[in-house]
Amino acid sequence: MSNLSINEHLTIPSEQLEWSFARSSGPGGQNVNKVNSKATLRWTPADPPPLSQAAWKRFCRSAKRYVTGEGQIVIQSQEHRDQPQNIEACNQKLRTLLLAALTPPKRRIATKPTKASRQRRLDDKQRRSDKKKSRQSKDMG
């Protein structure tokens, strides 16, 4: 296998990638019983990881279902009936996860409630208060 290119700045060397293949479940008729089309990609990232520390934390958080206890990333694909398509699907899943981790999330800018929304809230509270007051009997007080 060759190196996996994520973007122009990030490439995963083929030495860190390990492939295994097995018989796939699902459709395929007799073919499914004799062809190893399910692809499993095991990536053991170098130490230190190829991403910045913040990006690596984002990656680990978003890809935690793929991370093993030993820190290996395991991605499987058996969507397609042939091995090359499943290999490409595994590569694409890893590429998508890494690209998502590379873009930092937008910082939320705190905003104040508008004058109209504050007024609506107070009007609603008053309406609820009036409704509850109308349920009370008049001779209790």
Backbone bond lengths (Angstrom), bond angles and torsions (degrees), N, CA, C in turn:
res aa  C-N    CA-C-N  psi(-1)  N-CA   C-N-CA  omega(-1)  CA-C   N-CA-C  phi
1 M - - - 1.453 - - 1.524 109.43 -
2 S 1.314 115.96 160.98 1.461 120.28 -177.70 1.530 110.00 -106.43
3 N 1.325 115.03 175.09 1.462 120.70 177.98 1.525 109.28 -62.29
4 L 1.334 115.65 149.17 1.465 121.04 179.81 1.516 108.62 -101.11
5 S 1.324 117.00 113.23 1.453 122.28 -179.41 1.525 109.42 -87.06
6 I 1.327 116.50 122.12 1.463 122.03 179.38 1.526 109.43 -91.44
7 N 1.330 116.32 -54.27 1.465 122.61 172.18 1.527 107.13 -149.64
8 E 1.335 118.08 -169.94 1.458 119.09 -174.88 1.526 112.99 -68.45
9 H 1.344 117.63 -17.68 1.464 121.05 -178.40 1.530 113.46 -102.78
10 L 1.322 117.51 -17.09 1.465 120.36 -172.25 1.523 111.06 -127.71
11 T 1.320 115.57 124.30 1.458 122.77 176.63 1.523 107.98 -136.07
12 I 1.333 116.06 135.64 1.462 120.41 177.77 1.521 107.51 -96.89
13 P 1.344 117.43 123.21 1.462 119.85 179.99 1.529 111.44 -66.26
14 S 1.315 116.34 146.24 1.463 121.04 -177.58 1.521 112.48 -63.94
15 E 1.355 117.74 -21.49 1.470 120.34 179.17 1.524 111.56 -66.68
16 Q 1.336 117.54 -24.54 1.460 121.51 -179.63 1.528 111.90 -86.21
17 L 1.334 117.10 -11.75 1.464 121.59 -177.30 1.522 110.46 -102.24
18 E 1.315 115.69 134.01 1.463 120.96 178.28 1.535 107.44 -127.49
19 W 1.310 115.87 128.42 1.461 121.33 -178.45 1.524 110.37 -108.77
20 S 1.325 115.93 143.76 1.466 120.87 169.72 1.528 107.20 -140.71
21 F 1.310 115.09 155.46 1.456 120.25 -175.21 1.519 109.29 -132.89
22 A 1.322 115.21 147.95 1.461 120.60 -179.68 1.519 108.68 -147.45
23 R 1.320 115.03 171.36 1.462 118.92 177.19 1.518 108.34 -72.31
24 S 1.286 114.88 136.76 1.446 122.15 -175.84 1.520 110.56 -90.25
25 S 1.327 115.46 152.06 1.462 118.97 172.90 1.524 107.72 -93.17
26 G 1.309 116.48 173.78 1.457 119.79 176.43 1.515 113.24 95.47
27 P 1.331 117.56 -163.37 1.455 121.80 -173.60 1.519 112.72 -66.64
28 G 1.296 115.94 157.80 1.458 120.58 178.24 1.512 111.90 148.13
29 G 1.324 117.24 -7.38 1.467 120.50 177.77 1.508 111.99 63.48
30 Q 1.322 117.46 -140.20 1.458 121.69 -179.16 1.528 110.94 -65.79
31 N 1.323 115.76 -26.66 1.462 120.87 -178.19 1.525 111.36 -59.63
32 V 1.346 116.77 -34.40 1.454 121.31 -176.18 1.525 111.63 -65.26
33 N 1.318 117.63 -23.77 1.459 121.34 -177.92 1.522 113.53 -84.85
34 K 1.314 118.22 -9.51 1.461 118.60 -174.36 1.524 115.00 -128.45
35 V 1.342 118.04 -5.11 1.462 120.32 -176.72 1.531 109.50 -118.18
36 N 1.325 116.91 132.12 1.465 121.91 177.39 1.526 109.12 -86.36
37 S 1.334 116.59 82.43 1.457 119.50 -175.20 1.521 113.17 -97.20
38 K 1.336 119.47 -17.27 1.461 121.89 178.87 1.531 108.53 -73.18
39 A 1.331 116.14 128.28 1.464 121.35 -177.95 1.523 109.93 -109.88
40 T 1.323 116.68 136.54 1.460 123.01 176.03 1.525 108.17 -124.31
41 L 1.313 115.29 122.75 1.459 122.29 179.59 1.521 108.34 -105.39
42 R 1.328 116.65 124.76 1.464 122.06 175.35 1.524 107.42 -114.84
43 W 1.332 115.07 119.58 1.460 120.36 179.50 1.515 108.52 -113.71
44 T 1.311 115.43 119.51 1.468 121.54 174.13 1.518 106.55 -103.98
45 P 1.343 117.57 99.78 1.465 120.14 -175.85 1.523 111.19 -64.81
46 A 1.316 115.70 147.24 1.469 121.59 177.10 1.523 108.91 -67.59
47 D 1.312 115.47 158.86 1.451 119.90 177.18 1.514 107.72 -110.55
48 P 1.298 123.42 114.51 1.451 127.75 6.09 1.533 111.96 -77.01
49 P 1.341 117.02 157.48 1.465 120.87 -179.65 1.529 111.61 -60.91
50 P 1.321 117.51 158.15 1.472 120.71 -176.52 1.526 114.27 -71.85
51 L 1.322 118.00 -10.54 1.461 121.58 -178.12 1.522 110.29 -101.78
52 S 1.320 116.49 165.88 1.465 120.10 172.84 1.526 108.09 -65.31
53 Q 1.325 115.94 163.63 1.462 119.42 -176.28 1.526 111.57 -61.33
54 A 1.327 117.62 -42.31 1.472 121.23 -179.83 1.526 110.14 -65.28
55 A 1.343 116.54 -43.73 1.468 120.36 -179.90 1.525 110.18 -65.96
56 W 1.315 117.87 -36.78 1.470 121.04 179.65 1.526 110.57 -66.09
57 K 1.346 116.73 -39.44 1.477 120.20 176.84 1.527 110.17 -62.83
58 R 1.351 116.57 -43.01 1.469 120.14 178.53 1.525 110.08 -62.66
59 F 1.349 116.65 -41.17 1.462 120.49 179.25 1.524 110.71 -62.10
60 C 1.323 116.71 -48.06 1.474 120.46 -178.82 1.526 111.46 -62.87
61 R 1.329 116.90 -35.28 1.459 120.16 178.96 1.531 111.00 -69.02
62 S 1.332 117.01 -42.75 1.463 119.83 -176.79 1.524 112.59 -79.83
63 A 1.349 117.43 -24.68 1.460 120.86 -176.08 1.520 112.02 -109.73
64 K 1.340 117.86 24.64 1.461 119.09 -173.64 1.526 112.84 -64.66
65 R 1.312 118.37 -23.35 1.467 119.46 177.65 1.528 112.25 -72.16
66 Y 1.334 116.80 -15.89 1.464 121.26 -179.94 1.532 112.78 -100.18
67 V 1.337 117.70 -10.06 1.460 121.26 -174.39 1.527 109.90 -91.26
68 T 1.341 116.48 130.55 1.463 121.68 177.81 1.524 109.32 -88.03
69 G 1.322 116.16 174.04 1.453 121.29 178.75 1.512 112.81 -63.23
70 E 1.334 117.50 -27.49 1.458 121.72 -179.74 1.525 112.06 -84.72
71 G 1.336 118.03 0.19 1.453 121.20 179.74 1.518 113.79 86.90
72 Q 1.315 116.38 13.84 1.465 121.14 178.96 1.532 108.40 -90.74
73 I 1.311 117.11 142.29 1.462 121.65 177.69 1.523 107.61 -98.80
74 V 1.349 116.63 123.16 1.467 121.96 -176.98 1.523 108.24 -119.05
75 I 1.327 115.78 119.20 1.462 121.80 -179.93 1.525 107.82 -124.35
76 Q 1.344 115.82 130.65 1.463 120.72 -179.44 1.522 109.71 -118.57
77 S 1.322 114.58 153.68 1.457 120.01 173.56 1.516 109.41 -147.09
78 Q 1.329 115.03 129.10 1.455 120.75 172.80 1.527 109.31 -137.75
79 E 1.334 114.72 28.23 1.463 120.98 -178.23 1.526 111.88 -68.38
80 H 1.321 115.91 -34.81 1.461 120.31 -173.10 1.528 110.64 -105.71
81 R 1.310 115.50 165.68 1.464 120.26 -177.28 1.513 113.47 -87.05
82 D 1.323 117.03 -9.61 1.469 116.65 179.22 1.527 111.05 -127.15
83 Q 1.322 113.79 151.10 1.456 122.69 -172.95 1.527 114.17 -59.11
84 P 1.337 119.76 -47.61 1.472 119.00 -178.51 1.526 113.55 -58.57
85 Q 1.318 117.69 -36.85 1.467 119.84 178.66 1.524 110.68 -68.45
86 N 1.334 117.71 -37.60 1.458 120.86 178.20 1.532 110.98 -69.48
87 I 1.324 116.99 -34.82 1.466 120.54 175.68 1.524 108.88 -62.30
88 E 1.317 116.74 -46.50 1.459 120.97 179.45 1.527 111.05 -64.10
89 A 1.335 117.87 -36.16 1.470 121.35 178.01 1.527 110.66 -64.44
90 C 1.335 117.84 -41.22 1.475 121.78 176.48 1.522 110.08 -62.46
91 N 1.331 116.39 -47.59 1.464 120.65 178.45 1.519 111.06 -58.06
92 Q 1.321 116.61 -42.38 1.462 121.48 -178.07 1.526 111.15 -66.95
93 K 1.341 117.54 -39.37 1.473 120.26 177.66 1.517 110.50 -61.59
94 L 1.341 116.83 -46.90 1.463 120.81 179.90 1.529 110.30 -63.95
95 R 1.319 117.11 -42.94 1.466 122.11 179.50 1.535 110.23 -60.24
96 T 1.331 116.59 -44.12 1.463 121.24 -179.05 1.528 110.89 -63.73
97 L 1.331 116.85 -43.86 1.469 120.66 179.34 1.528 111.08 -62.83
98 L 1.323 116.81 -43.49 1.463 120.08 -179.07 1.525 112.01 -68.31
99 L 1.325 117.15 -41.31 1.469 119.83 179.19 1.521 111.12 -64.93
100 A 1.334 116.91 -37.46 1.466 120.12 177.85 1.524 110.62 -64.84
101 A 1.343 116.66 -36.56 1.466 120.40 179.96 1.519 111.87 -72.69
102 L 1.324 118.09 -26.04 1.464 121.36 -177.97 1.527 112.61 -71.86
103 T 1.324 116.91 -28.75 1.465 119.34 -179.83 1.520 109.00 -90.83
104 P 1.343 117.68 116.94 1.466 119.82 -179.01 1.522 110.62 -68.63
105 P 1.332 117.34 148.22 1.468 119.45 -179.89 1.521 110.64 -68.77
106 K 1.320 116.35 151.38 1.456 120.56 178.67 1.527 109.30 -68.82
107 R 1.323 115.60 137.87 1.463 119.35 176.71 1.519 108.50 -75.60
108 R 1.321 115.42 135.56 1.453 119.47 178.91 1.518 108.60 -80.82
109 I 1.306 115.49 131.61 1.458 120.65 177.90 1.521 107.24 -99.15
110 A 1.319 115.36 117.22 1.462 119.89 -178.46 1.523 109.38 -66.19
111 T 1.322 116.12 135.49 1.461 121.11 178.80 1.520 108.81 -124.58
112 K 1.323 114.89 155.30 1.465 119.54 178.16 1.525 108.66 -88.75
113 P 1.343 116.46 150.85 1.470 118.35 175.58 1.534 109.78 -65.32
114 T 1.308 115.92 146.85 1.464 119.65 -179.63 1.521 109.76 -72.16
115 K 1.316 114.90 162.04 1.464 120.25 179.78 1.530 109.71 -61.66
116 A 1.323 116.92 -39.70 1.467 120.99 -179.34 1.533 110.76 -66.17
117 S 1.342 117.74 -39.45 1.464 118.78 -179.18 1.528 110.85 -69.70
118 R 1.349 116.89 -35.23 1.480 119.24 175.57 1.524 110.19 -63.83
119 Q 1.330 116.11 -41.65 1.472 120.43 -179.86 1.530 110.71 -65.09
120 R 1.355 117.13 -42.25 1.473 120.34 177.37 1.526 111.09 -59.72
121 R 1.347 115.62 -40.72 1.460 119.89 -179.79 1.529 110.37 -63.14
122 L 1.318 116.93 -44.86 1.462 120.43 -179.77 1.523 111.50 -66.94
123 D 1.352 116.61 -38.95 1.468 120.17 177.18 1.523 110.66 -62.64
124 D 1.312 116.57 -41.52 1.459 121.40 179.89 1.530 110.65 -64.08
125 K 1.342 115.89 -42.03 1.469 119.93 178.08 1.531 110.40 -62.08
126 Q 1.317 115.94 -40.92 1.464 119.98 -179.28 1.529 110.71 -66.21
127 R 1.348 115.83 -40.94 1.463 120.42 178.19 1.534 110.99 -61.43
128 R 1.344 116.33 -43.49 1.472 120.15 178.34 1.524 111.03 -64.23
129 S 1.328 116.12 -40.27 1.465 121.07 179.66 1.531 110.36 -63.17
130 D 1.339 115.79 -44.73 1.473 119.81 179.29 1.521 111.07 -63.06
131 K 1.331 116.59 -39.85 1.468 121.09 179.85 1.531 110.10 -61.39
132 K 1.336 116.32 -43.53 1.463 120.23 -178.44 1.526 111.13 -71.01
133 K 1.333 116.78 -35.98 1.473 120.19 177.67 1.523 110.24 -64.14
134 S 1.329 116.43 -36.11 1.471 119.33 -177.68 1.527 111.35 -70.82
135 R 1.329 117.65 -19.02 1.468 120.52 178.12 1.522 111.92 -80.25
136 Q 1.340 118.97 -19.55 1.460 121.46 -178.09 1.528 109.75 -74.39
137 S 1.331 114.73 146.96 1.475 117.44 178.34 1.523 108.29 -76.82
138 K 1.338 116.81 148.88 1.472 122.41 -172.07 1.534 112.78 -74.17
139 D 1.367 118.09 -26.87 1.466 120.21 -174.07 1.530 113.34 -88.68
140 M 1.355 118.21 11.26 1.464 121.32 179.57 1.525 110.27 -92.34
141 G 1.160 125.86 57.99 1.428 118.34 178.29 1.408 115.57 178.14
